[in-house]
């Protein structure tokens, strides 16, 4: 019976409408990519395959769609005796009075990032993070952007720093990442000193004394790539993008100069 119902649903689909909707989704994804700024609205965390969407980026997506967001606490624990706080929040996106979609987010004081903090002082922080996670979740769903962006890996419960190999990074790894002096005493810039890297990415990499081997390998592969595994490094991608911007700018300047020259020539001929 269910197969008949499923077949019936497919038969009743307006294929032209589906094609039109798919095309509009793809066009909107292009608009989002053009309007979101790397490092502010989204960023690539070393060792991950997709950029992660940040709160400012989620807010910009909702603005582009003309949606309003409301939030509801579904569940919470505020244990002042044991020092444990947790919130589960639902974000609802609306167009006028119509509910478009919803997103869920949660956060609690036992997450690894809070282990060295006083739980009694971050109750409001926990709530805000849960709210942010629900907003990003809803934004990715409503804009069909899950194939382009992901949530912050920490925000979906994956600890990218967790490793079975907690040995400190090697001196050579640290040299490539943080910079070093060569044999002639000249400073060779490391990855974190590149003008192509964002502040968020530098913060993720962290201090050299806390860097472990596995994380260093992820950073190096992410930045430089791996020819054997056909992985193109982030540096190469960004250098290519930068060159394209420069070439485009130079072409526009040349075009403007050409127009001015033609205008001058036209005026001279007119005289």
C-alpha positions in Angstrom: 0.0 0.0 0.0 2.8 2.4 0.9 4.5 1.7 -2.5 1.3 2.7 -4.3 1.1 5.9 -2.2 4.8 6.7 -3.0 4.2 6.1 -6.7 1.1 8.3 -6.6 3.1 11.1 -5.0 5.7 10.9 -7.7 3.1 10.8 -10.5 1.5 13.9 -9.1 4.7 16.0 -9.0 4.9 18.9 -11.4 8.2 18.1 -13.0 8.5 21.6 -14.5 7.9 23.2 -11.1 10.6 20.9 -9.5 13.1 21.9 -12.2 12.3 25.5 -11.7 12.6 25.2 -7.9 15.9 23.3 -8.3 17.2 26.0 -10.6 16.2 28.8 -8.1 18.0 26.9 -5.3 21.2 26.7 -7.3 20.9 30.4 -8.2 20.4 31.3 -4.6 23.4 29.3 -3.5 25.5 31.3 -6.0 24.1 34.6 -4.5 24.9 33.4 -1.0 28.5 32.4 -2.0 29.0 35.9 -3.5 27.6 37.8 -0.5 29.2 35.8 2.4 32.7 36.8 3.4 35.2 34.2 4.3 36.6 34.6 7.7 33.6 36.5 8.9 30.5 34.7 7.7 32.1 31.3 7.2 35.5 29.6 7.3 37.3 26.4 6.6 38.5 24.5 9.6 41.7 22.6 8.9 41.1 18.9 8.3 37.5 19.4 7.1 36.0 19.1 3.6 33.5 21.9 3.7 33.5 25.5 5.1 31.6 26.0 8.3 28.8 28.5 8.6 29.2 31.1 11.4 26.5 33.1 13.1 27.0 36.2 11.1 26.7 34.2 7.9 23.4 32.5 9.1 22.0 36.0 10.0 22.9 37.2 6.5 21.2 34.3 4.8 18.0 35.0 6.8 18.2 38.6 5.8 18.6 37.7 2.1 15.5 35.5 2.4 13.5 38.0 4.3 12.8 35.7 7.2 12.3 36.4 10.9 13.5 34.0 13.6 12.0 33.2 17.0 13.4 31.0 19.7 11.9 28.6 22.2 13.7 26.8 25.1 12.5 23.2 24.8 14.4 21.9 27.8 16.9 23.2 30.3 18.8 22.3 33.4 20.2 24.9 35.9 21.7 22.9 38.7 23.4 25.5 40.9 24.3 22.8 43.5 26.3 20.6 41.1 27.3 23.3 38.7 25.6 21.8 35.6 23.7 23.9 33.0 22.2 22.8 29.7 19.8 24.2 27.2 17.9 22.8 24.2 16.6 25.5 21.9 14.3 25.5 18.8 14.7 28.2 16.2 11.6 28.8 14.1 11.9 30.8 10.8 8.8 32.6 9.5 7.8 34.6 6.5 5.1 36.8 7.9 2.9 34.4 9.9 3.9 31.4 7.9 6.4 28.9 9.5 9.0 28.0 6.9 11.3 25.6 8.9 12.8 25.0 12.3 16.2 24.2 13.6 17.5 22.6 16.9 20.5 23.4 19.0 21.8 22.4 22.4 24.7 23.1 24.7 25.9 22.1 28.1 28.7 22.9 30.6 30.2 19.4 30.3 31.4 20.0 26.7 35.1 19.8 26.3 35.5 23.5 25.5 34.2 24.5 28.9 36.1 22.0 31.0 38.5 24.7 32.4 35.9 27.3 33.0 33.7 28.0 36.1 30.3 26.6 35.2 28.6 29.0 37.5 29.7 32.0 35.4 28.7 30.7 31.9 25.0 30.0 32.3 24.1 32.7 29.8 26.9 31.7 27.5 25.5 28.2 27.3 22.1 29.5 26.4 23.5 31.8 23.7 25.5 29.0 22.1 22.4 26.7 22.0 20.5 29.5 20.4 23.2 30.1 17.8 23.4 26.4 16.9 19.6 26.2 16.4 19.8 29.3 14.1 22.6 27.9 12.0 20.8 24.6 11.8 17.6 26.3 10.5 19.5 28.5 8.1 21.3 25.6 6.5 18.0 23.8 6.0 15.9 26.6 4.7 18.5 27.7 2.1 19.4 24.1 1.1 23.0 24.9 1.9 24.1 21.7 3.6 26.1 20.6 0.5 28.1 23.9 0.7 28.4 24.6 4.4 28.4 22.6 7.6 28.0 23.7 11.2 31.0 24.3 13.3 32.3 20.8 14.1 32.3 21.6 17.8 28.7 22.7 17.5 27.5 19.3 16.2 29.5 17.4 18.8 32.5 16.4 16.8 35.8 17.2 18.5 38.3 17.8 15.7 41.2 18.0 18.2 40.5 14.6 19.7 43.4 12.3 18.8 45.0 9.0 19.8 48.3 10.6 19.1 48.8 13.4 21.7 52.5 13.7 21.2 53.7 17.3 20.7 54.2 18.4 17.1 57.7 18.0 15.6 60.0 21.0 15.3 59.7 20.8 11.5 55.9 20.8 11.6 56.0 23.9 13.9 58.5 25.6 11.6 56.2 25.3 8.6 53.1 26.4 10.6 54.6 29.2 12.7 57.7 30.3 10.7 61.4 29.9 11.3 64.9 31.4 10.5 66.8 29.8 7.7 70.6 29.2 7.5 71.2 32.9 6.5 69.1 34.1 9.5 66.3 35.2 7.3 62.7 34.8 8.6 60.6 32.3 6.6 56.9 32.9 7.1 54.8 30.1 8.4 51.2 29.3 7.5 49.7 31.5 10.2 51.5 34.5 8.8 50.0 34.2 5.3 47.8 37.1 4.3 45.4 34.4 2.8 44.6 32.8 6.2 41.8 34.1 8.4 41.8 35.1 12.0 39.4 32.3 12.9 41.7 29.7 11.3 44.7 31.0 13.2 42.7 30.8 16.4 41.9 27.1 15.6 45.5 26.2 14.9 46.4 27.7 18.3 49.7 28.1 20.1 52.8 26.0 19.2 53.3 24.6 22.6 49.8 23.0 22.5 50.0 21.7 19.0 50.0 17.9 18.6 51.3 15.8 15.7 48.0 14.7 14.3 46.6 18.2 14.3 49.7 19.6 12.7 49.4 17.0 9.9 45.8 18.1 9.3 46.8 21.7 9.1 49.7 21.0 6.7 47.6 18.8 4.4 44.8 21.3 4.5 47.1 24.2 3.5 49.6 22.6 1.2 47.6 19.7 -0.1 48.7 16.2 -0.9 49.6 15.2 -4.5 49.6 11.5 -3.8 46.0 11.7 -2.6 45.0 14.3 -5.2 44.2 16.9 -2.5 44.4 20.5 -3.6 45.7 22.7 -0.8 43.8 25.7 0.5 46.7 27.9 -0.3 46.6 27.1 -4.0 42.8 27.6 -4.1 43.1 31.0 -2.4 46.0 32.1 -4.5 44.1 31.2 -7.6 41.0 33.1 -6.4 43.2 36.1 -5.5 44.8 36.1 -9.0 41.3 36.0 -10.6 40.2 39.0 -8.6 43.4 40.9 -9.6 42.9 40.0 -13.3 39.3 41.0 -13.2 40.2 44.3 -11.6 42.9 45.0 -14.1 40.5 44.2 -17.0 38.0 46.6 -15.5 40.6 49.3 -15.2 41.7 48.7 -18.8 38.1 48.8 -20.0 37.5 52.1 -18.2 40.7 53.5 -19.6 39.7 52.4 -23.1 36.3 54.1 -22.7 37.9 57.3 -21.6 40.4 57.2 -24.5 37.5 56.7 -26.9 35.6 59.6 -25.3 38.6 61.9 -25.6 39.2 60.8 -29.2 35.5 61.4 -30.0 35.5 64.8 -28.5 38.7 65.7 -30.5 37.2 64.5 -33.7 34.0 66.5 -33.0 36.1 69.7 -32.7 
